[in-house]
Amino acid sequence: MHPEPRDEIRVASFRDLDATTLYAILKLRVDVFVVEQKCPYPELDGRDDEPGTRHVWLARGDEILAYLRILDDAGTERIGRVVTAANARKGGYASRLMTHALEVVGNRPSTLEAQAHLTGFYGRFGYVPTGPEYLEDGIPHVPMKRS
């Protein structure tokens, strides 16, 4: 009898991602942001492989339950691509990932572009709106910052 795989948070630079993990991360992002949210946009934006980018994900065995990336924007950390697999929602995975991401960010300022209905979620982590709501790919977003 095999024990159930346990959930574990992993962090890696682009060069440290193996092909199978990278494929699973990109598939999750496309499944949710492009297919589920019906937003045909360039999901592969050229920033995943930048030297300062950290990929943070919660895995159960080989399955990616949730993911986010942290970009280095000239001294400000930018959290983005926060996503949870459809079959893993309501499990607290996004909160666990954000908590870990803020450990990685440390005391550096960080920003994110929140989908408007999630501003309360990000507010629990100390983010405050920094500008008006705007539409991105047909979805209302709010710029937010944590000092």
Z-matrix of the N, CA and C atoms (Angstrom, degrees):
N
C 1 1.445
C 2 1.532 1 109.12
N 3 1.328 2 115.83 1 130.29
C 4 1.461 3 121.02 2 -179.78
C 5 1.521 4 110.01 3 -92.80
N 6 1.325 5 117.29 4 136.26
C 7 1.468 6 118.62 5 176.51
C 8 1.530 7 109.55 6 -68.78
N 9 1.343 8 115.08 7 151.55
C 10 1.464 9 119.78 8 176.37
C 11 1.523 10 108.59 9 -64.04
N 12 1.358 11 117.94 10 136.35
C 13 1.463 12 118.33 11 175.71
C 14 1.530 13 109.30 12 -64.69
N 15 1.324 14 116.22 13 142.14
C 16 1.457 15 118.65 14 -179.77
C 17 1.528 16 109.71 15 -96.55
N 18 1.328 17 115.21 16 156.46
C 19 1.462 18 120.92 17 179.55
C 20 1.519 19 108.48 18 -72.54
N 21 1.341 20 115.89 19 137.26
C 22 1.453 21 118.29 20 176.98
C 23 1.514 22 110.11 21 -145.27
N 24 1.332 23 115.14 22 140.40
C 25 1.456 24 121.39 23 178.70
C 26 1.519 25 108.00 24 -89.07
N 27 1.324 26 115.27 25 133.71
C 28 1.457 27 121.25 26 179.81
C 29 1.528 28 109.22 27 -126.31
N 30 1.335 29 115.95 28 148.50
C 31 1.462 30 122.69 29 178.23
C 32 1.516 31 107.31 30 -132.65
N 33 1.341 32 116.76 31 135.81
C 34 1.455 33 119.71 32 179.46
C 35 1.519 34 110.63 33 -153.78
N 36 1.316 35 115.80 34 153.03
C 37 1.457 36 120.64 35 167.98
C 38 1.531 37 106.65 36 -79.82
N 39 1.314 38 116.95 37 168.98
C 40 1.455 39 120.89 38 -179.78
C 41 1.525 40 111.31 39 -58.12
N 42 1.335 41 116.97 40 -44.11
C 43 1.470 42 119.90 41 -176.51
C 44 1.515 43 112.13 42 -65.93
N 45 1.338 44 117.42 43 -21.36
C 46 1.463 45 120.66 44 -179.38
C 47 1.531 46 113.39 45 -92.48
N 48 1.317 47 117.15 46 -0.12
C 49 1.468 48 120.29 47 177.30
C 50 1.522 49 108.72 48 -84.08
N 51 1.337 50 116.76 49 130.47
C 52 1.467 51 117.85 50 173.57
C 53 1.529 52 107.99 51 -80.09
N 54 1.315 53 116.02 52 162.56
C 55 1.469 54 121.41 53 -174.10
C 56 1.532 55 111.96 54 -59.89
N 57 1.316 56 118.06 55 -38.90
C 58 1.464 57 121.36 56 -178.37
C 59 1.527 58 110.84 57 -65.22
N 60 1.328 59 116.71 58 -43.07
C 61 1.468 60 121.09 59 179.38
C 62 1.522 61 110.32 60 -67.39
N 63 1.330 62 116.84 61 -45.88
C 64 1.463 63 120.30 62 179.04
C 65 1.524 64 110.32 63 -58.08
N 66 1.314 65 117.36 64 -44.72
C 67 1.468 66 121.26 65 179.57
C 68 1.535 67 109.82 66 -59.95
N 69 1.325 68 117.64 67 -45.02
C 70 1.473 69 121.45 68 -178.69
C 71 1.531 70 110.65 69 -63.75
N 72 1.332 71 117.22 70 -40.12
C 73 1.473 72 121.18 71 178.59
C 74 1.524 73 109.99 72 -63.98
N 75 1.320 74 116.79 73 -49.61
C 76 1.464 75 120.14 74 -177.82
C 77 1.524 76 111.23 75 -65.20
N 78 1.334 77 116.95 76 -37.62
C 79 1.466 78 120.28 77 178.32
C 80 1.528 79 110.17 78 -63.26
N 81 1.335 80 118.13 79 -43.89
C 82 1.465 81 121.40 80 178.15
C 83 1.525 82 110.25 81 -60.15
N 84 1.328 83 117.52 82 -46.86
C 85 1.465 84 120.75 83 -179.17
C 86 1.530 85 111.09 84 -61.40
N 87 1.313 86 117.79 85 -44.90
C 88 1.465 87 120.64 86 -179.98
C 89 1.529 88 110.45 87 -67.91
N 90 1.342 89 117.35 88 -42.80
C 91 1.475 90 120.57 89 179.84
C 92 1.530 91 111.18 90 -55.90
N 93 1.333 92 117.01 91 -41.42
C 94 1.467 93 119.98 92 -176.14
C 95 1.529 94 111.45 93 -87.29
N 96 1.337 95 118.00 94 -55.35
C 97 1.462 96 120.41 95 -171.38
C 98 1.529 97 113.43 96 -74.36
N 99 1.314 98 118.03 97 -35.36
C 100 1.465 99 120.49 98 -176.48
C 101 1.532 100 111.13 99 -95.26
N 102 1.332 101 117.05 100 -50.22
C 103 1.464 102 120.28 101 -174.41
C 104 1.533 103 111.37 102 -81.60
N 105 1.343 104 117.98 103 -59.89
C 106 1.468 105 120.94 104 -175.96
C 107 1.529 106 111.77 105 -62.80
N 108 1.344 107 116.82 106 -44.32
C 109 1.468 108 119.89 107 -177.63
C 110 1.533 109 112.21 108 -88.30
N 111 1.329 110 115.85 109 2.30
C 112 1.470 111 122.04 110 175.26
C 113 1.533 112 112.20 111 52.95
N 114 1.335 113 116.48 112 49.09
C 115 1.462 114 122.19 113 -179.47
C 116 1.524 115 110.06 114 -121.55
N 117 1.323 116 117.17 115 93.19
C 118 1.465 117 118.32 116 176.40
C 119 1.530 118 109.46 117 -73.12
N 120 1.317 119 116.39 118 99.42
C 121 1.463 120 121.40 119 -178.93
C 122 1.523 121 107.20 120 -142.53
N 123 1.332 122 117.15 121 163.22
C 124 1.471 123 119.73 122 -178.10
C 125 1.535 124 112.08 123 -73.65
N 126 1.317 125 116.82 124 83.72
C 127 1.463 126 122.34 125 -179.83
C 128 1.527 127 110.62 126 -57.46
N 129 1.314 128 117.80 127 -38.81
C 130 1.465 129 121.57 128 176.82
C 131 1.523 130 107.08 129 -87.25
N 132 1.341 131 115.22 130 94.16
C 133 1.461 132 121.83 131 -169.59
C 134 1.522 133 114.60 132 -98.61
N 135 1.335 134 117.55 133 6.46
C 136 1.452 135 119.89 134 178.74
C 137 1.516 136 115.01 135 83.97
N 138 1.324 137 118.34 136 4.85
C 139 1.468 138 120.45 137 -177.45
C 140 1.526 139 113.07 138 -103.04
N 141 1.328 140 117.57 139 -14.58
C 142 1.468 141 120.39 140 -177.49
C 143 1.528 142 112.71 141 -61.03
N 144 1.328 143 117.06 142 -32.26
C 145 1.462 144 120.02 143 -174.68
C 146 1.523 145 113.73 144 -100.31
N 147 1.339 146 117.97 145 10.08
C 148 1.463 147 120.05 146 176.50
C 149 1.530 148 109.11 147 -65.11
N 150 1.339 149 116.74 148 145.98
C 151 1.475 150 120.07 149 -175.60
C 152 1.534 151 114.37 150 -56.32
N 153 1.329 152 119.27 151 -34.41
C 154 1.472 153 120.56 152 -177.33
C 155 1.512 154 114.86 153 -87.41
N 156 1.332 155 117.99 154 -1.97
C 157 1.469 156 120.55 155 -176.53
C 158 1.523 157 111.33 156 -77.13
N 159 1.348 158 115.51 157 132.76
C 160 1.464 159 121.26 158 172.99
C 161 1.508 160 108.44 159 -115.00
N 162 1.318 161 115.23 160 133.59
C 163 1.464 162 122.53 161 176.19
C 164 1.518 163 106.70 162 -100.89
N 165 1.327 164 116.29 163 129.32
C 166 1.464 165 122.05 164 -176.93
C 167 1.526 166 107.02 165 -126.35
N 168 1.333 167 116.03 166 125.95
C 169 1.462 168 118.05 167 -179.47
C 170 1.512 169 110.44 168 -145.37
N 171 1.324 170 113.43 169 157.31
C 172 1.449 171 121.71 170 177.34
C 173 1.519 172 106.04 171 -108.97
N 174 1.316 173 115.82 172 120.71
C 175 1.464 174 120.80 173 -176.00
C 176 1.515 175 110.59 174 -118.81
N 177 1.308 176 114.16 175 150.26
C 178 1.464 177 121.88 176 169.13
C 179 1.526 178 103.96 177 -124.71
N 180 1.319 179 114.99 178 100.87
C 181 1.457 180 119.27 179 -171.39
C 182 1.516 181 108.46 180 65.54
N 183 1.330 182 117.33 181 -125.85
C 184 1.465 183 121.65 182 178.32
C 185 1.527 184 112.93 183 -91.63
N 186 1.343 185 116.65 184 -3.94
C 187 1.466 186 120.41 185 -177.40
C 188 1.520 187 110.39 186 -84.91
N 189 1.331 188 116.38 187 131.63
C 190 1.467 189 121.52 188 176.40
C 191 1.521 190 107.49 189 -92.55
N 192 1.332 191 116.84 190 116.40
C 193 1.461 192 121.65 191 -178.79
C 194 1.529 193 111.31 192 -88.49
N 195 1.334 194 116.23 193 -37.62
C 196 1.463 195 121.07 194 -178.06
C 197 1.524 196 107.97 195 -154.59
N 198 1.340 197 115.31 196 157.31
C 199 1.458 198 120.34 197 -174.03
C 200 1.528 199 109.30 198 -153.21
N 201 1.315 200 115.59 199 152.61
C 202 1.458 201 122.78 200 165.93
C 203 1.521 202 108.08 201 -155.01
N 204 1.315 203 115.86 202 164.48
C 205 1.462 204 118.91 203 174.63
C 206 1.519 205 108.69 204 -128.09
N 207 1.323 206 114.20 205 152.43
C 208 1.458 207 121.40 206 177.70
C 209 1.525 208 106.87 207 -118.94
N 210 1.334 209 115.59 208 119.89
C 211 1.459 210 121.50 209 178.80
C 212 1.516 211 108.94 210 -101.28
N 213 1.311 212 116.25 211 147.76
C 214 1.464 213 121.74 212 174.31
C 215 1.515 214 107.43 213 -95.22
N 216 1.333 215 117.31 214 106.06
C 217 1.463 216 122.56 215 178.70
C 218 1.523 217 109.37 216 -106.23
N 219 1.321 218 115.55 217 76.25
C 220 1.476 219 122.09 218 175.80
C 221 1.529 220 112.49 219 51.62
N 222 1.316 221 116.26 220 55.64
C 223 1.463 222 120.81 221 176.02
C 224 1.518 223 114.91 222 93.16
N 225 1.312 224 117.74 223 -14.17
C 226 1.462 225 121.87 224 173.98
C 227 1.515 226 107.68 225 -109.14
N 228 1.306 227 115.81 226 132.31
C 229 1.460 228 119.94 227 178.93
C 230 1.523 229 108.11 228 -85.32
N 231 1.326 230 117.35 229 134.23
C 232 1.461 231 121.90 230 179.41
C 233 1.530 232 108.46 231 -114.70
N 234 1.334 233 115.44 232 115.32
C 235 1.457 234 120.80 233 177.74
C 236 1.524 235 108.05 234 -89.78
N 237 1.313 236 116.08 235 132.60
C 238 1.453 237 119.20 236 -178.97
C 239 1.512 238 112.47 237 -154.76
N 240 1.323 239 114.27 238 177.35
C 241 1.463 240 122.76 239 178.72
C 242 1.534 241 111.18 240 54.68
N 243 1.338 242 116.18 241 35.66
C 244 1.467 243 120.61 242 178.75
C 245 1.528 244 107.48 243 -71.05
N 246 1.330 245 115.91 244 119.28
C 247 1.456 246 119.42 245 -173.36
C 248 1.523 247 110.44 246 -147.46
N 249 1.331 248 115.80 247 143.62
C 250 1.459 249 122.25 248 175.27
C 251 1.527 250 107.88 249 -124.79
N 252 1.318 251 116.24 250 136.29
C 253 1.458 252 120.97 251 178.11
C 254 1.526 253 109.37 252 -59.64
N 255 1.332 254 116.24 253 144.72
C 256 1.471 255 121.08 254 -176.98
C 257 1.529 256 111.92 255 -55.01
N 258 1.342 257 117.45 256 -38.31
C 259 1.467 258 120.31 257 -177.46
C 260 1.529 259 112.86 258 -81.02
N 261 1.345 260 117.43 259 0.70
C 262 1.464 261 120.52 260 -178.51
C 263 1.524 262 112.53 261 -118.51
N 264 1.317 263 117.01 262 6.18
C 265 1.472 264 119.29 263 -177.82
C 266 1.522 265 110.57 264 -71.17
N 267 1.298 266 115.35 265 153.01
C 268 1.470 267 124.41 266 -178.74
C 269 1.529 268 111.54 267 72.69
N 270 1.326 269 117.09 268 15.28
C 271 1.462 270 120.09 269 178.51
C 272 1.512 271 113.32 270 -101.26
N 273 1.338 272 117.20 271 3.27
C 274 1.459 273 120.87 272 -179.96
C 275 1.525 274 113.57 273 79.98
N 276 1.332 275 117.05 274 10.24
C 277 1.467 276 120.35 275 -175.38
C 278 1.524 277 112.54 276 -68.53
N 279 1.325 278 117.83 277 -39.80
C 280 1.464 279 119.98 278 179.74
C 281 1.532 280 110.09 279 -63.96
N 282 1.325 281 117.30 280 -38.69
C 283 1.470 282 120.15 281 177.55
C 284 1.522 283 111.21 282 -64.51
N 285 1.333 284 116.60 283 -43.32
C 286 1.464 285 119.62 284 178.49
C 287 1.526 286 110.42 285 -61.44
N 288 1.326 287 116.52 286 -40.88
C 289 1.456 288 120.83 287 -179.67
C 290 1.520 289 111.34 288 -66.72
N 291 1.335 290 117.81 289 -44.76
C 292 1.464 291 120.99 290 178.63
C 293 1.517 292 110.99 291 -61.68
N 294 1.321 293 117.38 292 -41.73
C 295 1.463 294 120.55 293 178.30
C 296 1.526 295 109.94 294 -59.46
N 297 1.323 296 116.71 295 -44.28
C 298 1.464 297 120.74 296 179.57
C 299 1.535 298 110.92 297 -67.84
N 300 1.326 299 116.58 298 -40.71
C 301 1.465 300 120.28 299 179.46
C 302 1.522 301 110.40 300 -59.72
N 303 1.335 302 117.20 301 -38.78
C 304 1.460 303 119.84 302 -179.72
C 305 1.527 304 111.18 303 -70.93
N 306 1.329 305 117.76 304 -25.95
C 307 1.463 306 120.07 305 171.63
C 308 1.526 307 109.77 306 -67.49
N 309 1.321 308 116.88 307 -39.99
C 310 1.466 309 121.64 308 178.42
C 311 1.529 310 110.16 309 -66.13
N 312 1.334 311 117.20 310 -42.49
C 313 1.462 312 122.67 311 -179.09
C 314 1.528 313 110.49 312 -67.15
N 315 1.330 314 116.89 313 -35.43
C 316 1.461 315 120.97 314 -178.99
C 317 1.512 316 111.05 315 66.74
N 318 1.336 317 117.00 316 -136.88
C 319 1.471 318 119.60 317 -175.32
C 320 1.527 319 112.39 318 -94.08
N 321 1.339 320 118.01 319 10.57
C 322 1.457 321 120.12 320 176.94
C 323 1.533 322 109.16 321 -75.77
N 324 1.339 323 117.46 322 147.65
C 325 1.466 324 118.81 323 176.62
C 326 1.521 325 110.04 324 -65.91
N 327 1.338 326 115.67 325 149.79
C 328 1.456 327 119.14 326 178.28
C 329 1.517 328 110.11 327 -139.56
N 330 1.338 329 114.30 328 152.97
C 331 1.453 330 121.43 329 179.81
C 332 1.516 331 109.02 330 -128.57
N 333 1.319 332 114.85 331 164.98
C 334 1.460 333 121.09 332 171.97
C 335 1.511 334 108.05 333 -159.37
N 336 1.324 335 115.76 334 162.22
C 337 1.461 336 123.19 335 176.50
C 338 1.527 337 105.06 336 -112.93
N 339 1.327 338 116.52 337 98.57
C 340 1.467 339 121.53 338 -174.39
C 341 1.512 340 111.64 339 -84.36
N 342 1.335 341 116.72 340 138.15
C 343 1.452 342 117.75 341 165.99
C 344 1.529 343 105.63 342 -61.57
N 345 1.331 344 116.43 343 135.60
C 346 1.467 345 121.66 344 -169.01
C 347 1.526 346 113.31 345 -52.52
N 348 1.319 347 118.12 346 -37.83
C 349 1.469 348 119.70 347 -177.66
C 350 1.534 349 111.97 348 -72.34
N 351 1.343 350 117.52 349 -5.86
C 352 1.469 351 120.59 350 -179.62
C 353 1.534 352 113.33 351 -108.24
N 354 1.336 353 118.21 352 10.15
C 355 1.467 354 118.94 353 -178.67
C 356 1.531 355 111.32 354 -62.61
N 357 1.317 356 118.22 355 -35.41
C 358 1.469 357 121.03 356 177.45
C 359 1.524 358 111.26 357 -64.21
N 360 1.329 359 116.65 358 -40.91
C 361 1.464 360 121.77 359 177.35
C 362 1.521 361 109.99 360 -58.28
N 363 1.341 362 117.32 361 -50.78
C 364 1.464 363 120.14 362 -178.82
C 365 1.523 364 111.82 363 -70.40
N 366 1.328 365 116.71 364 -28.21
C 367 1.462 366 120.52 365 176.07
C 368 1.522 367 112.00 366 -60.05
N 369 1.333 368 117.64 367 -31.62
C 370 1.471 369 121.09 368 177.88
C 371 1.523 370 111.77 369 -63.47
N 372 1.336 371 116.98 370 -19.05
C 373 1.469 372 121.31 371 -179.74
C 374 1.527 373 111.71 372 -102.40
N 375 1.347 374 116.81 373 11.54
C 376 1.454 375 120.62 374 175.78
C 377 1.521 376 115.17 375 93.12
N 378 1.328 377 118.05 376 8.23
C 379 1.463 378 120.56 377 178.28
C 380 1.519 379 109.84 378 -84.45
N 381 1.336 380 115.54 379 140.33
C 382 1.462 381 121.54 380 177.24
C 383 1.530 382 108.60 381 -126.61
N 384 1.340 383 116.90 382 146.64
C 385 1.462 384 119.66 383 177.92
C 386 1.528 385 110.95 384 -61.16
N 387 1.336 386 115.55 385 142.10
C 388 1.467 387 120.15 386 -179.93
C 389 1.527 388 111.80 387 -120.02
N 390 1.310 389 117.14 388 3.27
C 391 1.457 390 120.39 389 -179.50
C 392 1.509 391 109.95 390 -169.64
N 393 1.339 392 115.58 391 178.94
C 394 1.461 393 119.63 392 -177.85
C 395 1.523 394 112.09 393 -75.10
N 396 1.318 395 114.37 394 160.13
C 397 1.463 396 121.57 395 175.44
C 398 1.527 397 108.70 396 -63.90
N 399 1.321 398 116.47 397 143.45
C 400 1.467 399 121.74 398 177.96
C 401 1.525 400 108.54 399 -141.87
N 402 1.324 401 116.45 400 162.53
C 403 1.459 402 121.30 401 178.67
C 404 1.524 403 109.58 402 -96.18
N 405 1.322 404 115.77 403 130.26
C 406 1.462 405 121.70 404 171.98
C 407 1.523 406 106.58 405 -128.58
N 408 1.315 407 116.19 406 119.18
C 409 1.466 408 122.10 407 -177.52
C 410 1.522 409 111.57 408 52.69
N 411 1.341 410 116.14 409 37.34
C 412 1.458 411 121.41 410 176.29
C 413 1.521 412 114.71 411 80.20
N 414 1.332 413 117.19 412 3.64
C 415 1.465 414 120.84 413 -178.41
C 416 1.535 415 108.51 414 -115.85
N 417 1.362 416 117.91 415 127.42
C 418 1.467 417 119.88 416 177.76
C 419 1.535 418 111.62 417 -63.51
N 420 1.332 419 115.54 418 131.88
C 421 1.467 420 123.26 419 178.53
C 422 1.525 421 109.29 420 -127.56
N 423 1.329 422 115.64 421 159.26
C 424 1.462 423 122.92 422 176.91
C 425 1.530 424 107.63 423 -134.13
N 426 1.353 425 118.34 424 126.08
C 427 1.454 426 119.29 425 175.04
C 428 1.535 427 109.38 426 -71.85
N 429 1.344 428 116.54 427 137.80
C 430 1.467 429 120.97 428 -177.97
C 431 1.520 430 109.72 429 -137.14
N 432 1.342 431 115.31 430 154.26
C 433 1.466 432 121.01 431 -179.74
C 434 1.527 433 110.16 432 -140.47
N 435 1.314 434 114.36 433 150.01
C 436 1.472 435 121.81 434 175.05
C 437 1.515 436 106.33 435 -127.26
N 438 1.324 437 116.61 436 123.00
C 439 1.471 438 120.15 437 -177.85
C 440 1.512 439 111.84 438 -93.18
